[in-house]
Amino acid sequence: MSTSITDTKDESDHGEKRDVHHSEKMTAELLHEAFDGENLEHELGVWEAAKKHPWACLWAFIMCFTIVMESFDMFLNTNFVALKYFSREFGVWDAAKKEHVIPTRWQSALFQSGQCGAFVGVFLSGPITSRIGYRWTTILALALINCTIFISFFAPSLAVLTVGQTLEGISWGFFIANSPAYASEVVPLALRGACTATLQMSWSIGSIIVAAASYGYNNRDNQWSWRVPTALQWIFPTPLLILVFLAPESPWWLIRRGRKEEALRSIKRLGDTNEEQAHQKLAMMERTVQIEALQGGSPTLLDLLKGTDLRRTIIICLMYASQNFAGNLIANQATYFFEQAGINTNMAFKLNLINSCLQFVANALAWFISSYFGRRTIYLWGLGFNITLLFLLGIIASVHQSHATNYAQACLGVVISFVFAGTQGPISYTIIAETSSVRLRALSTAVGRAGYYVAEIPMIYLATKMLNTTGWDLAGKCGYVWGSTAVVCWVTAYFFLPELKGRSYREIDILFNRRTPARDFKKTVITVEDNE
């Protein structure tokens, strides 16, 4: 067993070398407490952990619920282009279809502007979170989005609406970077999968509200058909700001900053009210943080590209980016997809609402699936099933079209969204949260999400081009494209995605430091005494 954890690293020269602001050794007594704390984590079952840590689950869900605003806005914009009044007010006349449509370039601008802002936001979030913590960073973002919604609501043109979406997107970047990291740090090991999976549920809740509002207002022939749904965004930021203010800070972040007493209070607020068990968990966290601290100083973006952290960064970026290559953009543009598949406008809005509700059901099922099956298993089987459905969608769209084939395409779009929402979507967030090292988590999740936007922005343009009547007008034939890109994602995951279910953060660090092959993670034995 390596004993480097008990060595004191000299921090007196050249200023502070690492985030841990104390230089005390992990004594034999503290190490035994850390062992006990980690053993206790492994012994806790899913239901026992949930009963013992209801507050941890609540705070994790509240932080994840901030994602509802990115979901709300994204689905709102895709519904706008299907609104007759919006198209007549801001679109151009399509002689072939004998109706007004939003040009492809403006559809792309509306769909991509928020993502461009979020791309900036995720890079800002990492350093800010490392400095002031998850709570205050999220509070700052919630205050910002409260202000920027005004621009979208009062927008007199597509150009101003695009600017408003871009500025709102900066806050989205903070939310999506911090939520999975915070959720994974405040709940016990047994609940990490279920709680990080609630990120996808927040997406579904946002899409349900948008679908319901859009369906309720789509027959209005005035500006309120799109301004009222836009105004509904103000429902979320202020209540969430208050709740996040009341939430405890992540004890892992506090320990990284050397604030042990505050970390202990946070641990107790999260459910470990037993004094002995709270100190054991504190020792376990401190041990992991000190092991990582010996590998480097204060975290920087460059650290993500060094040593074994480069491998972790690549996995995180691939997990995020792959969400755009497996047909998920069909769900993001569901109403418009249904219309292009030959469904009338009113029925398309109804189907979108049904689709959103079914995604919510799939997200709820993901809680149980992620608790009992491995991350790698869920990802590969879910993605593999959707690959089959995507190619089937393309085949149906290629035959002679009728009323039956139109509804078959629409139904396949719903099933693809359902499978994604129950497997690949939620489990990706779990993998992302678990793969990053504790020291670099805020930066890792931020850069990973940046990888998502790098992939999504051109993919949104491609998706819009494939569906728009002024573009390629492929409708369900886009299944061939998304099926092919999904195959690439599946093959990549098969060879490079490790199994992290049931592993503590210390064990994950050791597995990566040993450069364990991805397919050997599950069977490799790590003892509680290992420190390397």
N, C-alpha and C positions, 0 to 999 in steps of 0.2 A: 504493500500500500504506500502511495506517495505521502510524504509528510510535509509537503510544501505549504499546506494550509496553515500549519502552526508557526510558520516563519513570519517574522515581521519585516515588511519591506520598507526600506528607508525612504521617507518622503520629505526629508528636511531640505534637500538640495533641489534647486530649480522649481520650487513651489510645489503645489499639489499635483500628484501624479495620477490620482484616480478619484472616482466619485465617492468612495467610502472614506469619510472624513475622520475615521478613528484608526489607530494603528495597533489596537490590542490584539493579542494572540487568541486564537480559538483554543482554549484550554481543553484538557481531556474531558472535563465535566461538561463543557459547552458542546463538545463534539458528540458526547453520548446523548445530550438533549436533542441535538440535530438528528442523530440516528433515530431516536424515539419519535421525533416529529415526522420524519419521512416514513417510517414504518406505519404510523397512525394514518397518514395520507393514503398509503396503499391498502390499508385494511378497510377503509370506509367504502361502503357500497353506494350506489347511486341514490337509492331512496333514503338511506340513513344520512347521507351527506346533505340531501335536500331538506330533511326534517331538522337537521342540526344547524344548517346555515341558510335559513330563509331570507335573512337580510342581505347576505352576500348575493343571493340570486336576484333579489329585488334591485340592488344597486347596479349589478351587471346588466340587467334588463333595461333599466333607465338609461344607462350610458349607451347601450346598443340602440335604444329607441331614437336617439338623435339622427340615425340613418334614415328615419322616416321622411326627413325633409329632402334629402337627395332623391329618394325614391319618388316622393310626391311630385317634385319638379320635373324629373325625367319623364314620368308617365304623363304629366300634364301637357308637356310640349308635344308629345306624340299624339295626344288626343286633340290638341288644337288644330293640327293639320287636317283632321277628319271632320271638324266643325264647319258646316256650310257657311255660317255668317263670317267666321274667321277667314275662310278661304276667299269669300267674296270681298271682304274688306281689305285684305292684304295680299291676295293672290293675283294670278293672271288667268286669262281666258284660254282654256284648252279646247280648240275647235274639234278635235277628234272625239273627246268625251262630252263636249257641249256643256261644260261647267267650269267654274273657277277652281284652280289648284294653286297650292303654294309651290313655287319653283324649287327644284332639287337643291340649288345652292343655298336657298334660305331655310329649307328643311334641315339641311346639314348644319347650317350655322346655329339654328335653334337647338338642335340635338347635341351639338359639340361644344357650344359656348360654356355651358356649366362645367363640362369636363375639363375644358382649358383652364377655367378658374380653379377647379379642384386640383389640377396638376400643380398649380402654384401653391395652393393651400397645403398639400401634403408635404412639400419641401419646407414650408415655413413651420409646420406643426412639430417636426422632429426636434429641432433645436429648442423651440419654445417649450415643448413638453418636458424635455430633459432639464430645462432650467426652472420652470414654475410648477410642473406637475400636471397630471391628467385633468384634475378638477378645474383649475383656473384657466387652462388652455381651452377647455370646452365651454366654460362660462364666457370667455372672450369671444369665441366663435358664435355662440348663441346671441349675444348682444349685437354682433356685426350683422348676422342674417336678418334680425329684426328690422334693421335700417335698410338693407338693400332690397327687401321685398317691395318697398315703396316704388322703386324704379320700375320693376316689372308690372306692378299694378297700374301705374299711371302711364305706361308706355304708349305713345301715339303712333309708333311704327315698329316694323320688324327690327330695324337697326337698334332702337332704344331697348326693345325687349331683349335683344341679344346681349346688349351691354349689361342689363339687369341680371340676366342669367349668369353671365361671366362673373360678376361680383358676388352673387349668391354662391357660386361654385367654390369660392375661396373658403367659405365656412364648411362646405361639404368635405373639403380636403382634411380639415381638422377633425371632423366627426369620424370619417372612415378610417383615418390613421390611428386615432386614439381608442375607439370603441372595442375592437377585438383585443387589443393589448390590455386595456383595463379589465375587461371581462375575464380574460384568462388569468389575471393576477389576483383577483379578489375571491375567486371561488375555489373550493377544493379540487384536487386532481380528478376525482370521479365525475365532477360536474362541468369540467372544461368544455367537453364536446357539446353538451346540451346548451350551455349558456352562450357560447360563442355562436352557436347555430341560430340564436334569436336575432342575429343581424339580418339573416335572410327573412325572418318573420317580419321585421320592421319594414323591409322592402315590400312585403306583401300587404301590410297594413296601409302603407302609403298608396299602393296601387289600388287597393279596395276603395279608399276614400276618394281618390281621383276618379276611378271608374264610376262610382255612385254619383259624385257631383257632376261629372261630364254627362252621364246619362240623364240626370235630372234637368240639365240646362241645355242639352244639345238641340232641342227644338225651339229654343228662344231665338228670335231673329233680331237680336240687338247685341250691343257690346258686352252686356252682362253675362252672355253665354260663356265668355272666357274670363272676364274680370272677376266674377264672383268665385269661381274655382281658384283663381290666383290668390284672392284675398284669404281663402281658407288656410293658407300657409301660416298666417299669424296665430292660428290656434296653438301651435306647438312651442315656439321658442321661449316665451316667458315662463310658463309652468315648468318646462324642462330646466330652465336656468335656476329656478328656485330649488328644484329637487336635486340638481347636481351640486348646488351650493351646500346642501345638507348632507350630501354623500361623504363617506370617508375617503381619504386619499389612499391609493394603492400602497400597502405596506412594503412591497418590493421597491417601489420608487423611493419611499421614505428611508429605507435601509441603504439604498444606493447613495443617498444624500447624507448618511450618517445620523439620521434622526430616529434613534432606536426607541425612545420613549413614545414618540408619536406613532411609530410603527406598531408598537405593542398595543396602544389604545385602538388603533385601526383594526388590528387582528381581533380584538375583543368585540368591537362593534360589528364585525363581519360574522360573528357566531361562536368564536372560541372563548366563551366566558370563563371556563375553567382555567384558573391561574397557571397551573402546571402545564396544561396542554398549550396555552397561549405562549408561554416561554419556550416550549419545545418547537412550536412552529416558527417563532422568531429566530431561534438558533438554526433551524433548518434553512430559512431564508438567508440568514447571515452567512452561513457556510457556503451556500451556492454563490452569493454575491462576491465573497472573498476569493473563491476559486476563480471566478471570471475576472476579478480585479487584478489578479496576478498575471493575467494575460495581456493587459493593456491599461492605458490611462483613461482620462475622461473621454467618453465616446464622441467620435466624429464620423462624418459621412464616409471618409476614406477607410475607416475601420471595417466597413461593410465589404470592402474589396480585398481584405487581407486574410490570409490563412484559411482556416475552415469556415470563417464567417462568409467568405465569398460563395462557398457551396450553399450555405443557408440562404443567402441573398438571392441566388439564382432560383432556388426552389420556390421561395416566396413570390418572386416576380413571375415565374411560370404559372404558379397556382392562380394568381390574380389575373394574368393575361389570358389564361385558358378559358375564363368565364365568357370571354367575347368570341370564342371560336367554336362553341358547341351548341349554337342555335339559340342562345339566351336573348339575342337581339330580336328574335321573333316575338318573344314575350314583351320586350321593352317597347315594341311598336305594334302591339297586338291588334288594336282597333284598326289601324291602317292596313295591317296584314289581312285581317278578315275582309275588309272592303275590297282589297285587290284580289282576294280569293273568290270574289263574286257574291259576297254577302251584302245585303242592303244596309245602309248607314245605321238605321235604328237597331237592327238585329246585331250589327257589329258592336255597338256600344253595350248591348245586353250580354253578348258573348264575352266581351272584355271584363265585365263585372263578374260573370261566372268564372272566368279564367283567374281573376285576382283572388276570388274566394277559395278556389281549389288550390291555389298556390299557398294560401294561408294554412289549409288543411295539411298540405304536404310538409310545410315547415314544422307543424306540430308533430307530425309523424317522425320528422328528423330528430327530435329530442330523444325518442326511444331508439331509433336506429343507431344514432351516434353513441348511445350509451352501451350498446351490446355488440356492435360490429366495429372492426378496425377502420381507421381513416382511409387507408389505402384501398381496402376492400370496397368500401362504400363508393369511393371516387371512381374506381375502375369499372365496377358493375353498373353504376348509374350512367356514366358516360358511354359505356358500351351499348346499353339499351337505347340511349338517345341516338347514337350513330345509326342504328337500325331504323329507327323511326324517321330520321332526317332523310335517309335515302328513299324510304317508302313514300315520304311526302313528295320528293322530287319525281318519283315514278308516277304517282297519281296525277300530278300537275302536268305530266307530259302526254297523257292520253287524251282522247276526245273529251272536252269539258261539257258537263251537264250540271243540273241542280245537285245531283248526288255527289259528284266529284268536288263541287264547291264546298259542300258541307263536310266531306271527308278531309279536305285540306284544313278547314277550320278546326275540326275535331283533333286532327293530328297536331296542329299548333298548340292546342290546349293541353294535350297529353305530354308533349315535349316540355312545355313550361312546368307541368306538374312534376315530372320526373326530375327536372333540373332543380326545382324548389325543394325537393325532398332528399336529394343526394348531393350532386356536385356543388350546387350553390352554397348551402350551409356548411358542408364539410370542408370546403375551401377555406373559410374563415377560421375554422378550428386548426387546420394544418398551418395556416399562416401565423396564428398566434403562438402555436407550440414550437414552430421551427426556429424562430429567432432566439438569440441568447438574451438573457435578462438584461444585461448591460446595454445592449443595442436595440432593445425591443421597440422603443418609440421611433428610432430612426429606421429600423427594418420594415415595420409596417407602413411607414410613410413612403419609403422608396419603392416597396412592393406595390403600393397603390398607384404610385407614379407609373410603374410598369403597366398597370391595368389601363391607365388613361392613354399611354403611348400606343397600346394595342387598340383601345376602344375608339379613339378619335377617327383613325382611318377606316375602321370597321363600320362605324356609324355611317360614314359617307358611302361605303360599299353597300351596306344594307339598304340605305335610302335609294341609292342608284338602282339596286336590283328590284325594289318594289314600286318606285314611282313611275307613273305613266309617261312622264317626260324623260324618264331614264330608260332602263332596260326592260321594265314591265315583266319581270319573271314570275311574280307571285310565288306559288309553292315550289317552283323549280329552284328557288334559292336553297332548298334542302340539299341539293347536290353539292353546293359550295360549302355550306356549314357542315355537312356530313364529312366532307374531305378534310376540312381543317380540324374537325373533332378527332378524326383518326390519328392525325399527327400528335394531338394532345394526349391521346390514349397511349400511344407507343412511347412517348416521352415519359409519361407518368409511370408506366410499367417498369422502365429501367432506372428511373432516378428518384421516384417518390418513396421515402421511407415510411415505415409504420411507427407512429409515435403514441398510440393509445396506451394508457396505463403507465407512461413513463414520467417520472418527476423531471423538473428542469435540470437538476444535477445530472441525472442519467442521460438526458438528451445531450447535454454538453459533452459528456464523456464519449458517447457514441460518435458524435461528430469529430471530436478531437482525435479519436482513434481511426478516423476515416473509414468507418464501417460501411461496407457496401449497402445500398438502399434495401435490397431484398434480404439482408441479414440482420436488420435492426430488430425484428420481432423475436428472433431466437437467441440473440446475444444476451448473456447473463451479466448483469452489473450488480455487485454487492453493495450493501449500504455503507461499507467502509471505504470504497474506492473514492479517490479524490482527484485523480489526474485529469 
